[in-house]
Amino acid sequence: MASEIVDVLIVGAGLSGIGAARHLQLHCPDRSYAIVEARERSGGTWDLFRYPGVRSDSDMYTLGYRFRPWRSAKSIADGPSILQYIRDTARDYGIEPQIRYQHRVVRAAWSSAEALWTVTLERGAARGPVALRCRFLYLCSGYYRYEAGYTPDFPGLADFRGRFIHPQHWDPTTEVNGRRIVVIGSGATAVTLVPELAKRAAHVTMLQRSPTYVVSLPDEDAFANALRALLPARAAYAFVRWKNVLLGLGFYKLCRRFPEAVKKLLRAGVRRRLGKGYDVDRHFSPSYRPWDQRLCMVPNGDLFEAIRSGRASVCTDHIERFTAHGIHLRSGHTLDADIVVSATGLQLAVLGDVRFAVDGRDVDLAKTMSYKGMMCSDLPNLAFAIGYTNASWTLKCDLSSEYVCRLLNHMRRHGYTHCTPRRRDPAVTEEPLIDFSSGYVRRAIDAFPKQGSRKPWKLYQNYVLDLLTLRHGRLDDGVIEFAAAATQA
Ligand SMILES: Cc1cc2nc3c(=O)[nH]c(=O)nc-3n(C[C@H](O)[C@H](O)[C@H](O)COP(=O)(O)OP(=O)(O)OC[C@H]3O[C@@H](n4cnc5c(N)ncnc54)[C@H](O)[C@@H]3O)c2cc1C
């Protein structure tokens, strides 16, 4: 039996895990915590992804933590700056010593009699098993597998004599100067890579099956930079954060209410950048409505600049098969390539791929329902940090961490040892957790917990509503059940 017990065990030392630790320090300073991290370094996504030009695709005033102003002039930041921001946070608040690296959680078993989770971990390169116990388990483990990205089964790939790379495992020794490069995909990674590679390659082709909405935004927020000169950093940050939250929400609502008008607006934006002769309808006019999939942002129109200059082009077609020297397309055309980058997405992971059991019974997460987008029905003392699909990740994760702290303090005040969301209302029907038509979501969504058709099981993807519920709403809402174990270790 494992002897060590911590009050809160945070799984993952990425953006949300380190943020969660700071919230605990601020709001539950007398609770012990530890962070367990599968990898040998902190930073999660921002350490893993190292392809050329890697950057945020939302602004740092909302991707940054509520408690720590983003001070750089760039609102759309490069990957290394974001990694530095996360690591500086861990260092400045003394979080770093609490991180146990190379500790991968594989199983967590809850005992109601003891009001404890017993967590099984694989430690070090040898993956030797260790156990830890905790009173509350907080999964800040992101949403995708680190081991491998998603690569479709391309016919003839074995025949290709050039280099084939997935951006999740970019090899920094890859020589791109003067090479002919094909980037497969049309999502955030593809639109980041294409202009960056085009600076040095002979030519870059973005090969997409279907188009994505692409919007150009300045990489600096002039208003934010001016305000920072006038106000103290914290006040300026709070102001700009709210401005961006409200602008983002307003634009999202506009997209949902008037999709045709927004479609026209977005198309006009691309046409303005690429000129009248460009086939915008073919390459930049998706068939779905704006925000049925993530909108892609390009800073200062860099993608459009690369296309206009002739250093990059877009090809909307289907891959028939790979050949020794490139890709043969369904249209009959061939794209010659020295390097093919498969920006074809991620493999989603459900809550860190941890296997759960409650009082000796294995839990099928697909049969649970997510409560307030951060807990699961019938899983006691467990929360997860999953961000928004239509706004910056950290907005939701900050709120989830605040809510976890409120729950912990509520339980302590009232002598409870655990709390469990219970699904008792038969009128609540099941819906997929994420309402997105993207391939990577469709491939995995069945394995995820469901959301419900109404509060508190429904996800509104709306920061203002979540703020009211999670920061100010009643904790004892009749859905979450509080209990006290007869004995607690
Ligand atoms: C290239 C890229 C760009 C992005 N840009 C943006 C953006 O601009 N705006 C935005 O809002 N979102 C963006 N996202 C989403 C992004 O992942 C989040 O913003 C954020 O970085 C996620 O932080 P996280 O800490 O929750 O998860 P991660 O960064 O994924 O970190 C999770 C950590 O948990 C660890 N872990 C996982 N499972 C276990 C386990 N079982 N045991 C122990 N440790 C475990 C992992 O090793 C990892 O270190 C981007 C994603 C990618 C891939």
The ligand as an ORCA input file, in Angstrom:
! r2SCAN-3c Opt
* xyz 0 1
  C       0.357     23.531    -31.791
  C      -0.747     23.924    -30.872
  C      -1.104     25.266    -30.742
  C      -2.124     25.637    -29.876
  N      -2.458     26.957    -29.781
  C      -3.459     27.319    -28.970
  C      -3.857     28.690    -28.856
  O      -3.301     29.574    -29.475
  N      -4.879     28.999    -28.035
  C      -5.530     28.046    -27.320
  O      -6.447     28.389    -26.584
  N      -5.185     26.756    -27.399
  C      -4.177     26.371    -28.200
  N      -3.827     25.048    -28.287
  C      -4.447     24.085    -27.392
  C      -3.378     23.866    -26.267
  O      -3.054     22.551    -26.171
  C      -3.762     24.550    -24.989
  O      -3.886     25.925    -25.177
  C      -2.809     24.357    -23.819
  O      -1.456     24.483    -24.108
  C      -3.081     23.052    -23.188
  O      -2.457     23.055    -21.947
  P      -2.670     21.843    -20.958
  O      -1.701     22.051    -19.853
  O      -4.098     21.718    -20.597
  O      -2.325     20.559    -21.831
  P      -0.929     20.144    -22.463
  O      -0.168     21.310    -22.929
  O      -1.235     19.085    -23.441
  O      -0.146     19.533    -21.227
  C      -0.593     18.339    -20.624
  C       0.541     17.738    -19.840
  O       0.028     16.592    -19.152
  C       0.935     15.530    -19.282
  N       0.171     14.278    -19.179
  C      -0.805     13.827    -19.992
  N      -1.286     12.640    -19.565
  C      -0.585     12.335    -18.449
  C      -0.605     11.229    -17.549
  N      -1.464     10.197    -17.711
  N       0.260     11.217    -16.497
  C       1.124     12.263    -16.307
  N       1.197     13.318    -17.140
  C       0.344     13.365    -18.192
  C       1.562     15.722    -20.653
  O       2.806     15.057    -20.742
  C       1.674     17.246    -20.714
  O       2.906     17.718    -20.227
  C      -2.809     24.651    -29.132
  C      -2.480     23.311    -29.298
  C      -1.465     22.946    -30.153
  C      -1.147     21.483    -30.305
*
